[in-house]
Amino acid sequence: MRMYDIIAKKRDGGNLTTEEINFFIDGYTDGSIPDYQASALAMAVFFQDMNEEERAALTMAMVNSGDTIDLSDIMGVKVDKHSTGGVGDTTTLVLAPLVASVGVPVAKMSGRGLGHTGGTIDKLEAVPGFHVEITSEEFVNLVNKNKIAVIGQTGNLTPADKKLYGLRDVTATVNSIPLIASSIMSKKIASGADAIVLDVKTGAGAFMKSKAEAEELAKAMVSIGNNVGRQTMAVISDMSQPLGRAIGNALEVKEAINTLQGNGPDDLTELSLTLASQMVVLGGKAETLDEARQLLEENIKNGKAIDKLKEFLSAQGGDESVVDHPENLPKASHTFELEAKQSGYIQEIVADEIGSAAMMLGAGRQTKESEIDLSVGLVLNKKVGDYVEEGESILTLHSNTTDVDSIKEKLYENITISESNLDTPTLVHTIISE
């Protein structure tokens, strides 16, 4: 078998066999296939696409290129959730204890963030004492005992994906549905999930800007998951404006607490319940999405969800008192209001630019070496469709510096106020289960 022949076959629109895909991934991972041949195949895939069987084979080849996590000692169906990323996306902090409160095990492996805010681990570390440095045995024991635990990503998971992604990033082949879908799904499958719920974002603050692109990616990932024996569902959700109101690590923890107490923003609450309902159905604790949602809403009302958060934080060394006293979370030394320059309706809040402003305050990492300030960020007081009076606060900046003029200017440039009212953007566009 020659790499040259594989490249030519895909270039001419042929379908690659599982053996040919395994040959490529094995050779590229061990270095026997050079970057220039891998680049040529990636470009051929970019233009010629892949069918469902090829996508599934590529995903499993990347899964098998490194370590896989064995969660078989955890009782029950392990359901994982993946979001394609956004601004103010606090859903994991809400979902994990909420889903665990109805008995579905949440064995979450998370990384640190690179971008607008920290990742799930960074956000949780805003809780004093909380840590993810636990052994695999402790991780399994905690999930079996409490139905929830979070650990940092360990081991040599999907090295082929890491290598191939780095290549795609410099060869203009990132935006390829089969390559994106197999990249995401390989990591979820290698992490030991039995079932997977996907939150695919669309809009200005999302990787997939159009609904059609997001739907194509979601269908591709659901197909891969189901083809390789993982029950998979997906939601297409809006990211034309930030989700919820808080953007920043400690601020998002506070918002998650409010949401689990039944006092969260409408959009964050709705999306969390939508995704959690899918996880509960896939986890076997409800027959229908409506039944699952009823269970989840009951646990918010009766306090079981917030109690599960306390149990989770305490079990991993965190100060659970922050749930009742969120003022004990890290707090910035200054707050500034972004006041409206005119009266009218909020017409647009450009999500990714608002996220960049939060990163300028120190809420996220510009490079892997950057230090995150867990206390800083933004809180939206108005969202798209809301009316604002001239001089009224659109949002509050939480900062540890008084030099925020350039950040305020950036925010003004990316928030539009109009005399005409605008309908609130649709939050959940589509649910895909097959």
MINUKOL-44582 format. One record per residue (C-alpha): x, y, z; residue in three letters. Coordinates in steps of 0.001 Angstrom, whole numbers, plus 524288, in hexadecimal, padded with zeros to 5 digits. Layout:
# MINUKOL-44582
u=X&v=Y&w=Z&rest=ALA
...
***
This chain:
# MINUKOL-44582
u=80000&v=80000&w=80000&rest=MET
u=80546&v=80D73&w=7FC3A&rest=ARG
u=80164&v=81ABD&w=8016D&rest=MET
u=80282&v=82005&w=7F38B&rest=TYR
u=7F784&v=81702&w=7EF08&rest=ASP
u=7EED0&v=81ABD&w=7FA8D&rest=ILE
u=7F086&v=8293D&w=7F786&rest=ILE
u=7ED97&v=8271F&w=7E91A&rest=ALA
u=7E189&v=81EFD&w=7EC1F&rest=LYS
u=7DB90&v=82967&w=7F4DD&rest=LYS
u=7DFCF&v=8345A&w=7EB9F&rest=ARG
u=7D7E3&v=82DB7&w=7E0E8&rest=ASP
u=7CBDD&v=82C32&w=7E990&rest=GLY
u=7CD90&v=81E18&w=7EDB8&rest=GLY
u=7C974&v=8188F&w=7FADA&rest=ASN
u=7D487&v=81417&w=803AF&rest=LEU
u=7D3DE&v=806DC&w=80A68&rest=THR
u=7D58D&v=80522&w=818FF&rest=THR
u=7E2C0&v=7FECB&w=8164C&rest=GLU
u=7E748&v=80A7D&w=80E48&rest=GLU
u=7E2F5&v=81414&w=818CA&rest=ILE
u=7E9A9&v=80C0D&w=8236F&rest=ASN
u=7F60D&v=80B9D&w=81B27&rest=PHE
u=7F5F8&v=81A73&w=81A1B&rest=PHE
u=7F332&v=81D26&w=8287B&rest=ILE
u=7FD06&v=81301&w=82D68&rest=ASP
u=80798&v=81802&w=82443&rest=GLY
u=80528&v=82652&w=826FB&rest=TYR
u=8052D&v=823F4&w=835A7&rest=THR
u=81207&v=81C6B&w=83591&rest=ASP
u=81880&v=825F7&w=82C17&rest=GLY
u=81A26&v=81CC8&w=8208C&rest=SER
u=81091&v=824FE&w=81894&rest=ILE
u=815AB&v=832F3&w=81727&rest=PRO
u=80E11&v=83F98&w=81923&rest=ASP
u=80DB1&v=842A8&w=80AA0&rest=TYR
u=80665&v=83616&w=80772&rest=GLN
u=7FD2E&v=837D7&w=812EE&rest=ALA
u=7FAAA&v=845D4&w=80E3B&rest=SER
u=7F773&v=840CE&w=800AE&rest=ALA
u=7EDA7&v=83705&w=80607&rest=LEU
u=7E77A&v=8412C&w=80EFF&rest=ALA
u=7E599&v=84A39&w=80354&rest=MET
u=7DFF0&v=83F13&w=7FB48&rest=ALA
u=7D636&v=83C41&w=8064A&rest=VAL
u=7D333&v=84ADA&w=80729&rest=PHE
u=7CEDB&v=84B01&w=7F8E0&rest=PHE
u=7C98A&v=83D26&w=7F72B&rest=GLN
u=7C342&v=83AEF&w=8049E&rest=ASP
u=7C19E&v=82D78&w=80AF0&rest=MET
u=7B5F4&v=82472&w=80C07&rest=ASN
u=7B07D&v=81F9D&w=81909&rest=GLU
u=7B8C8&v=81344&w=8193B&rest=GLU
u=7C557&v=81ACE&w=81675&rest=GLU
u=7C23C&v=824AB&w=8212C&rest=ARG
u=7BFC2&v=819F0&w=82B16&rest=ALA
u=7CC3F&v=812D9&w=8271C&rest=ALA
u=7D451&v=81F53&w=82823&rest=LEU
u=7CEBA&v=82212&w=835A3&rest=THR
u=7D1D4&v=81488&w=83AD8&rest=MET
u=7DF5E&v=814AB&w=834C6&rest=ALA
u=7E240&v=82109&w=83C7F&rest=MET
u=7DC45&v=81B1F&w=848CF&rest=VAL
u=7E525&v=80F45&w=8475E&rest=ASN
u=7F151&v=81788&w=844D7&rest=SER
u=7F358&v=8196A&w=85372&rest=GLY
u=7EDF4&v=81667&w=860ED&rest=ASP
u=7DF9B&v=81494&w=863BE&rest=THR
u=7D90C&v=8168D&w=870D7&rest=ILE
u=7D228&v=80AC6&w=876C5&rest=ASP
u=7C657&v=80F08&w=87EBC&rest=LEU
u=7C084&v=80159&w=87FAF&rest=SER
u=7C207&v=80153&w=88E8A&rest=ASP
u=7B84F&v=80C94&w=88F3C&rest=ILE
u=7AA73&v=807A6&w=890CB&rest=MET
u=7A036&v=80C05&w=88703&rest=GLY
u=7A079&v=8125E&w=879A0&rest=VAL
u=7AB1B&v=81CC0&w=878FE&rest=LYS
u=7A5FE&v=82853&w=8711D&rest=VAL
u=7AF4F&v=8330D&w=86CD3&rest=ASP
u=7AC03&v=84087&w=8679C&rest=LYS
u=7B3EC&v=84852&w=85DD7&rest=HIS
u=7B202&v=8566B&w=859AE&rest=SER
u=7B861&v=85BFF&w=84D8A&rest=THR
u=7BB50&v=8681D&w=85596&rest=GLY
u=7B5C2&v=87585&w=857E8&rest=GLY
u=7B592&v=8816C&w=860B0&rest=VAL
u=7AFEC&v=88040&w=86E57&rest=GLY
u=7AD79&v=871BB&w=86C34&rest=ASP
u=7AB59&v=86DAA&w=87A59&rest=THR
u=7A330&v=861A7&w=87736&rest=THR
u=7ACD5&v=8575A&w=87C39&rest=THR
u=7ACF9&v=85D96&w=889C0&rest=LEU
u=79E27&v=85C7B&w=88A03&rest=VAL
u=79C9E&v=84F8C&w=882D7&rest=LEU
u=7A62F&v=84744&w=88A9D&rest=ALA
u=79FB2&v=84851&w=89814&rest=PRO
u=79204&v=8494D&w=8923A&rest=LEU
u=79332&v=83CA5&w=88A6F&rest=VAL
u=79A32&v=835D3&w=895B3&rest=ALA
u=78EF2&v=83995&w=89EB5&rest=SER
u=785CD&v=83073&w=89744&rest=VAL
u=78F7A&v=8252A&w=897CA&rest=GLY
u=796A1&v=825ED&w=88AB5&rest=VAL
u=7A55B&v=8249D&w=88CFD&rest=PRO
u=7AD2E&v=83067&w=8886A&rest=VAL
u=7BB6C&v=82C75&w=886EB&rest=ALA
u=7C0D0&v=838F5&w=88127&rest=LYS
u=7CE70&v=83A86&w=87B98&rest=MET
u=7D115&v=848B3&w=878A1&rest=SER
u=7DC31&v=85145&w=8745A&rest=GLY
u=7E050&v=85F20&w=876AE&rest=ARG
u=7DB75&v=869D8&w=86DD8&rest=GLY
u=7E264&v=87164&w=86335&rest=LEU
u=7DA2B&v=87CFF&w=85F26&rest=GLY
u=7CFBD&v=885DB&w=864D6&rest=HIS
u=7CF3F&v=87F83&w=87256&rest=THR
u=7D501&v=873B8&w=878F0&rest=GLY
u=7D054&v=865E0&w=876A1&rest=GLY
u=7C7B2&v=85E55&w=87FF7&rest=THR
u=7D324&v=85B37&w=888EF&rest=ILE
u=7D779&v=86978&w=88992&rest=ASP
u=7C9AD&v=86DA0&w=88D13&rest=LYS
u=7C84B&v=8634F&w=897A7&rest=LEU
u=7D564&v=8675D&w=89D61&rest=GLU
u=7CF40&v=87494&w=8A066&rest=ALA
u=7C94E&v=86D09&w=8ABD3&rest=VAL
u=7D391&v=86DA0&w=8B6C1&rest=PRO
u=7DA1B&v=86074&w=8B8CA&rest=GLY
u=7D3E6&v=85973&w=8AD4B&rest=PHE
u=7DD81&v=850CE&w=8A5EC&rest=HIS
u=7DD7A&v=8469B&w=89B29&rest=VAL
u=7EA55&v=84027&w=89EE3&rest=GLU
u=7E451&v=83332&w=8A2C3&rest=ILE
u=7E830&v=82569&w=89F15&rest=THR
u=7E072&v=81D6C&w=8954F&rest=SER
u=7DC1B&v=814AD&w=8A087&rest=GLU
u=7D732&v=82060&w=8A857&rest=GLU
u=7D04F&v=82571&w=89C38&rest=PHE
u=7C8F7&v=818A6&w=89A2C&rest=VAL
u=7C59C&v=81790&w=8A8A3&rest=ASN
u=7C03E&v=8256C&w=8A91C&rest=LEU
u=7B7A5&v=82349&w=89D36&rest=VAL
u=7B263&v=8168C&w=8A2C4&rest=ASN
u=7AFE8&v=81CF9&w=8AFF0&rest=LYS
u=7AAEF&v=82A7D&w=8AC07&rest=ASN
u=7A7DA&v=8288D&w=89D84&rest=LYS
u=7B113&v=833BF&w=89A27&rest=ILE
u=7BF92&v=83700&w=89988&rest=ALA
u=7C88B&v=83EF8&w=890CA&rest=VAL
u=7D693&v=83B7C&w=88D8E&rest=ILE
u=7E0B6&v=841CC&w=884CB&rest=GLY
u=7E374&v=83BA7&w=87798&rest=GLN
u=7EE35&v=831AD&w=8793E&rest=THR
u=7F538&v=827B5&w=870FA&rest=GLY
u=7F8C0&v=827CE&w=862C4&rest=ASN
u=7EB05&v=82974&w=85D46&rest=LEU
u=7E967&v=82A44&w=84E66&rest=THR
u=7F767&v=82E4C&w=84ADD&rest=PRO
u=7F3DC&v=82CF5&w=83C72&rest=ALA
u=7E956&v=8374B&w=83E16&rest=ASP
u=7F2A4&v=840AC&w=844E5&rest=LYS
u=7FCA9&v=83F09&w=83A0C&rest=LYS
u=7F2B9&v=83FE1&w=82F0B&rest=LEU
u=7EC06&v=84BC8&w=834F3&rest=TYR
u=7F8EB&v=85305&w=835AB&rest=GLY
u=7FB08&v=85008&w=82751&rest=LEU
u=7ED44&v=85422&w=82355&rest=ARG
u=7EF0A&v=860E4&w=82AAD&rest=ASP
u=7FA38&v=86516&w=821AD&rest=VAL
u=7F541&v=85F34&w=814F1&rest=THR
u=7E7C8&v=865B2&w=81415&rest=ALA
u=7E0A1&v=858C2&w=8162F&rest=THR
u=7DA71&v=85B52&w=8238B&rest=VAL
u=7CCE6&v=85E06&w=81DED&rest=ASN
u=7CA31&v=8504F&w=8191E&rest=SER
u=7BE28&v=84969&w=81EB8&rest=ILE
u=7C3E7&v=83B8A&w=81ED5&rest=PRO
u=7D0AC&v=84063&w=824D6&rest=LEU
u=7C9E3&v=848BF&w=82F3B&rest=ILE
u=7BFF6&v=83E36&w=83295&rest=ALA
u=7C9EA&v=83342&w=833C8&rest=SER
u=7D2DF&v=83BFE&w=83BEE&rest=SER
u=7C838&v=83F29&w=845E6&rest=ILE
u=7C265&v=8318C&w=84674&rest=MET
u=7CF75&v=82A93&w=847B1&rest=SER
u=7D256&v=831EA&w=85457&rest=LYS
u=7C4E8&v=82F11&w=85A15&rest=LYS
u=7C5AA&v=82095&w=856AB&rest=ILE
u=7D3A2&v=81F2E&w=85BAB&rest=ALA
u=7CF31&v=8255B&w=86882&rest=SER
u=7C66F&v=819AB&w=86B29&rest=GLY
u=7B8C3&v=81EF7&w=868CB&rest=ALA
u=7ADBB&v=81543&w=86669&rest=ASP
u=7A4ED&v=81FD6&w=860DD&rest=ALA
u=7A771&v=82DC2&w=85C42&rest=ILE
u=79F56&v=83A40&w=85BFC&rest=VAL
u=7A451&v=844EC&w=852F7&rest=LEU
u=7A191&v=8537D&w=853EC&rest=ASP
u=7A4E8&v=85907&w=8468F&rest=VAL
u=7A518&v=867D1&w=846A7&rest=LYS
u=7A177&v=870BD&w=83B70&rest=THR
u=7A24C&v=87F7E&w=839F6&rest=GLY
u=7AC5B&v=88A56&w=83B0B&rest=ALA
u=7B2E4&v=8849D&w=8471E&rest=GLY
u=7B38E&v=876C8&w=841C4&rest=ALA
u=7BD1D&v=86F3B&w=8395A&rest=PHE
u=7B1D9&v=86BE2&w=83032&rest=MET
u=7AC22&v=87922&w=82C9C&rest=LYS
u=7A038&v=8745F&w=8250F&rest=SER
u=79565&v=86B4B&w=8298B&rest=LYS
u=79745&v=862D4&w=81D5D&rest=ALA
u=7A5BD&v=860A9&w=82085&rest=GLU
u=7A2AE&v=85D91&w=82EB6&rest=ALA
u=79829&v=853DD&w=82AC0&rest=GLU
u=7A157&v=84D2B&w=8212E&rest=GLU
u=7ABB6&v=84BA8&w=82BBD&rest=LEU
u=7A1DB&v=846DF&w=835CC&rest=ALA
u=79C62&v=83C93&w=82C91&rest=LYS
u=7AA2C&v=83815&w=8294E&rest=ALA
u=7ADB9&v=83655&w=837A5&rest=MET
u=7A0F6&v=82F96&w=83B2B&rest=VAL
u=7A305&v=8264E&w=82FC0&rest=SER
u=7B0F5&v=8233A&w=83408&rest=ILE
u=7ACC8&v=820BD&w=8420C&rest=GLY
u=7A1A6&v=817CC&w=83E68&rest=ASN
u=7AA02&v=810AB&w=83441&rest=ASN
u=7B461&v=80D3F&w=83E65&rest=VAL
u=7AADF&v=808D9&w=848EB&rest=GLY
u=7A942&v=81548&w=850EE&rest=ARG
u=79B77&v=81A81&w=8522D&rest=GLN
u=79CA3&v=8289E&w=84DF9&rest=THR
u=79374&v=83453&w=84D9B&rest=MET
u=795D3&v=84287&w=849FE&rest=ALA
u=78FF4&v=84FF2&w=84C1F&rest=VAL
u=7922A&v=85B83&w=8430A&rest=ILE
u=7923E&v=86761&w=84C0A&rest=SER
u=793E5&v=875F0&w=84A17&rest=ASP
u=7A0A3&v=87D13&w=84C9B&rest=MET
u=79D90&v=889E9&w=845C7&rest=SER
u=79E8A&v=89020&w=8533E&rest=GLN
u=7A4E8&v=88B2C&w=85FD1&rest=PRO
u=79D95&v=88065&w=86700&rest=LEU
u=79885&v=884AB&w=8742F&rest=GLY
u=79D76&v=89169&w=879E4&rest=ARG
u=7AABE&v=88E4F&w=87FEF&rest=ALA
u=7B7A4&v=88D40&w=8788C&rest=ILE
u=7C2F3&v=88A28&w=8819D&rest=GLY
u=7C6AB&v=87EFD&w=88A72&rest=ASN
u=7C1DD&v=88246&w=89837&rest=ALA
u=7B6A6&v=88A06&w=89245&rest=LEU
u=7B23E&v=87DFA&w=88AAC&rest=GLU
u=7B31A&v=8756B&w=896D2&rest=VAL
u=7AA15&v=87F01&w=89DB4&rest=LYS
u=7A0C3&v=87EA2&w=8922D&rest=GLU
u=7A0D9&v=86FB8&w=8923B&rest=ALA
u=79D68&v=86FDC&w=8A0B3&rest=ILE
u=7920C&v=8791B&w=89DF8&rest=ASN
u=78D63&v=87063&w=892DC&rest=THR
u=78D88&v=8640B&w=89B33&rest=LEU
u=7859C&v=86B93&w=8A54A&rest=GLN
u=77B88&v=86EF8&w=89AF2&rest=GLY
u=77F9F&v=87D35&w=89993&rest=ASN
u=7884E&v=87CB0&w=88D8E&rest=GLY
u=786F5&v=883DB&w=88096&rest=PRO
u=77C13&v=87E92&w=877FE&rest=ASP
u=784E8&v=87AA0&w=86CAD&rest=ASP
u=78F17&v=87392&w=874FB&rest=LEU
u=7844A&v=86CA2&w=87C85&rest=THR
u=77D35&v=86867&w=87026&rest=GLU
u=78955&v=8635F&w=86922&rest=LEU
u=78E0F&v=85C47&w=87551&rest=SER
u=780E5&v=85576&w=876D2&rest=LEU
u=7809A&v=851F4&w=86853&rest=THR
u=78E26&v=84BC5&w=8689B&rest=LEU
u=78C25&v=8458A&w=875F8&rest=ALA
u=77F71&v=83F4D&w=8715F&rest=SER
u=786C5&v=8388E&w=86661&rest=GLN
u=79123&v=833CA&w=86FE4&rest=MET
u=786CF&v=82E41&w=87903&rest=VAL
u=77FF5&v=826FC&w=86DE0&rest=VAL
u=78CD6&v=82179&w=868C4&rest=LEU
u=7907C&v=81E05&w=876C3&rest=GLY
u=78440&v=815BA&w=877EC&rest=GLY
u=77DA8&v=81D6B&w=882CD&rest=LYS
u=7721E&v=821E5&w=87A71&rest=ALA
u=76AF8&v=81CC4&w=86E8A&rest=GLU
u=7681F&v=829F1&w=8683D&rest=THR
u=76DFE&v=83786&w=867F4&rest=LEU
u=761B8&v=83CF6&w=86E76&rest=ASP
u=762C0&v=8333C&w=8799C&rest=GLU
u=7713C&v=8365B&w=87B31&rest=ALA
u=76EAD&v=844E9&w=87B83&rest=ARG
u=7644F&v=84324&w=88602&rest=GLN
u=76E03&v=83BAA&w=88E90&rest=LEU
u=77844&v=84648&w=88CC3&rest=LEU
u=76EF0&v=8517B&w=88F92&rest=GLU
u=76A53&v=84A94&w=89BE0&rest=GLU
u=77854&v=84940&w=8A0C5&rest=ASN
u=77AA7&v=857BA&w=89ECA&rest=ILE
u=76E49&v=85AF2&w=8A668&rest=LYS
u=7707C&v=85143&w=8B183&rest=ASN
u=77ECB&v=854EC&w=8B366&rest=GLY
u=784CF&v=847E4&w=8AF6F&rest=LYS
u=78C46&v=84E1E&w=8A42E&rest=ALA
u=792CF&v=85892&w=8AC85&rest=ILE
u=79597&v=84E81&w=8B735&rest=ASP
u=79C6D&v=8461A&w=8AD06&rest=LYS
u=7A504&v=851BF&w=8A961&rest=LEU
u=7A8F5&v=85353&w=8B7A8&rest=LYS
u=7AC03&v=844D0&w=8B8C4&rest=GLU
u=7B40F&v=8452C&w=8AC40&rest=PHE
u=7BC0F&v=85117&w=8B038&rest=LEU
u=7BE9F&v=84BF7&w=8BDFC&rest=SER
u=7C2C1&v=83E73&w=8B911&rest=ALA
u=7CDB3&v=844B7&w=8B119&rest=GLN
u=7D284&v=84DCD&w=8BBD2&rest=GLY
u=7CA30&v=8598C&w=8B84A&rest=GLY
u=7C3FD&v=862E5&w=8C203&rest=ASP
u=7B594&v=85F80&w=8C07D&rest=GLU
u=7B1B9&v=86B85&w=8C86B&rest=SER
u=7B34D&v=873B9&w=8BC0A&rest=VAL
u=7A65D&v=86E06&w=8B77B&rest=VAL
u=79F2F&v=874FD&w=8C274&rest=ASP
u=7A900&v=8801A&w=8C2EA&rest=HIS
u=7AD82&v=882E7&w=8B4EE&rest=PRO
u=7B396&v=88F84&w=8B9EC&rest=GLU
u=7BEC3&v=886B4&w=8BE8A&rest=ASN
u=7C288&v=883DB&w=8B065&rest=LEU
u=7CDFC&v=88BC0&w=8AAD7&rest=PRO
u=7C9A6&v=899C3&w=8A8FA&rest=LYS
u=7CF9A&v=8A47A&w=8A07B&rest=ALA
u=7D3C6&v=8B108&w=8A72E&rest=SER
u=7CC7C&v=8BA19&w=89DD9&rest=HIS
u=7BF95&v=8BA60&w=89681&rest=THR
u=7BC3B&v=8C398&w=88B5E&rest=PHE
u=7AF61&v=8C57C&w=88446&rest=GLU
u=7AE5E&v=8C640&w=87585&rest=LEU
u=7A3C7&v=8D07D&w=8741F&rest=GLU
u=79B21&v=8D175&w=86821&rest=ALA
u=79E11&v=8DD4D&w=85F94&rest=LYS
u=7900C&v=8DD87&w=85A9F&rest=GLN
u=782C7&v=8D7E3&w=85DD6&rest=SER
u=77D7F&v=8CC99&w=855F4&rest=GLY
u=77D4F&v=8BDE1&w=85474&rest=TYR
u=78973&v=8B562&w=854E3&rest=ILE
u=78A4C&v=8B085&w=846F4&rest=GLN
u=79756&v=8A951&w=8470D&rest=GLU
u=7A184&v=8A496&w=850BB&rest=ILE
u=7ACAE&v=89EBD&w=848C4&rest=VAL
u=7AFD2&v=892DF&w=850F9&rest=ALA
u=7BDE9&v=89000&w=84D30&rest=ASP
u=7C200&v=89E4C&w=84E6F&rest=GLU
u=7BBA0&v=89F46&w=85BD6&rest=ILE
u=7C33A&v=89304&w=85F6A&rest=GLY
u=7CFBB&v=8997D&w=85AAC&rest=SER
u=7CCE9&v=8A513&w=86384&rest=ALA
u=7CBAB&v=89BC2&w=86F19&rest=ALA
u=7D8B2&v=895B9&w=86B51&rest=MET
u=7DEE0&v=8A34F&w=86B04&rest=MET
u=7DAA1&v=8A4BF&w=8792C&rest=LEU
u=7E1F8&v=89814&w=87C3C&rest=GLY
u=7D693&v=88E6E&w=87C7C&rest=ALA
u=7DCAC&v=885AF&w=8720F&rest=GLY
u=7E99B&v=88153&w=86C5E&rest=ARG
u=7EF52&v=8871E&w=85FFF&rest=GLN
u=7FA0F&v=87CC2&w=86053&rest=THR
u=7FBA2&v=87005&w=867D5&rest=LYS
u=80534&v=876EA&w=870E3&rest=GLU
u=7FBD4&v=88214&w=8745F&rest=SER
u=7F741&v=88359&w=8827A&rest=GLU
u=7E881&v=8842E&w=8846E&rest=ILE
u=7E2B4&v=88DCC&w=88E13&rest=ASP
u=7D743&v=88607&w=8938A&rest=LEU
u=7D086&v=8920C&w=89925&rest=SER
u=7CEDA&v=89AA6&w=88D21&rest=VAL
u=7C526&v=89AE9&w=881FC&rest=GLY
u=7B87C&v=8A0D8&w=87D2F&rest=LEU
u=7AA4E&v=89FE4&w=88166&rest=VAL
u=79FE4&v=8A38D&w=87779&rest=LEU
u=794E1&v=8ABAC&w=87D1B&rest=ASN
u=78DEA&v=8AC2C&w=86FEF&rest=LYS
u=78CB7&v=8A238&w=86501&rest=LYS
u=787F7&v=8A298&w=856F4&rest=VAL
u=779F5&v=8A79D&w=85675&rest=GLY
u=77ABC&v=8AEBD&w=86391&rest=ASP
u=777C4&v=8BD45&w=8647A&rest=TYR
u=7822A&v=8C626&w=86A4D&rest=VAL
u=78158&v=8D46C&w=86E45&rest=GLU
u=78C4F&v=8DDE7&w=86B12&rest=GLU
u=795CB&v=8DD77&w=87687&rest=GLY
u=790CD&v=8D03E&w=87B42&rest=GLU
u=79ABA&v=8C546&w=87D0E&rest=SER
u=79B7F&v=8BB75&w=871F6&rest=ILE
u=7A5A0&v=8B337&w=87906&rest=LEU
u=7AEB7&v=8B36A&w=884B3&rest=THR
u=7BD67&v=8B1AB&w=88381&rest=LEU
u=7C424&v=8AA91&w=88ECD&rest=HIS
u=7D273&v=8AE86&w=88E50&rest=SER
u=7DED9&v=8AECB&w=89660&rest=ASN
u=7E3BA&v=8BACA&w=88F12&rest=THR
u=7DDEB&v=8C843&w=88D1F&rest=THR
u=7E331&v=8C919&w=87F36&rest=ASP
u=7D733&v=8C419&w=87807&rest=VAL
u=7D4F8&v=8CEDC&w=86DD8&rest=ASP
u=7D992&v=8C6A2&w=86251&rest=SER
u=7D128&v=8BB3A&w=866D9&rest=ILE
u=7C550&v=8C407&w=8681C&rest=LYS
u=7C7B4&v=8C91D&w=85A5F&rest=GLU
u=7C831&v=8BB3D&w=85523&rest=LYS
u=7BB6C&v=8B823&w=85C02&rest=LEU
u=7B4A8&v=8C42F&w=8567B&rest=TYR
u=7B921&v=8C05D&w=848C9&rest=GLU
u=7B2CF&v=8B2F3&w=84A12&rest=ASN
u=7A5CA&v=8B63E&w=85081&rest=ILE
u=79B92&v=8BC5B&w=847AA&rest=THR
u=78FDC&v=8C40F&w=84C8B&rest=ILE
u=78475&v=8C6C2&w=84363&rest=SER
u=77779&v=8CDF8&w=84425&rest=GLU
u=77058&v=8C204&w=83F0B&rest=SER
u=76DA5&v=8B604&w=84742&rest=ASN
u=77370&v=8A8F5&w=84395&rest=LEU
u=76E61&v=89B64&w=846AF&rest=ASP
u=7768E&v=893AB&w=85058&rest=THR
u=77F18&v=88A0A&w=848A9&rest=PRO
u=77A6F&v=87BFA&w=84852&rest=THR
u=7827B&v=8749D&w=85270&rest=LEU
u=780BD&v=8666D&w=84E2D&rest=VAL
u=77FB8&v=864F8&w=83F82&rest=HIS
u=77F8E&v=85650&w=83D7A&rest=THR
u=780D9&v=84979&w=844E9&rest=ILE
u=78753&v=83E5D&w=83D79&rest=ILE
u=7866C&v=8307B&w=84272&rest=SER
u=788F7&v=8284F&w=83643&rest=GLU
***
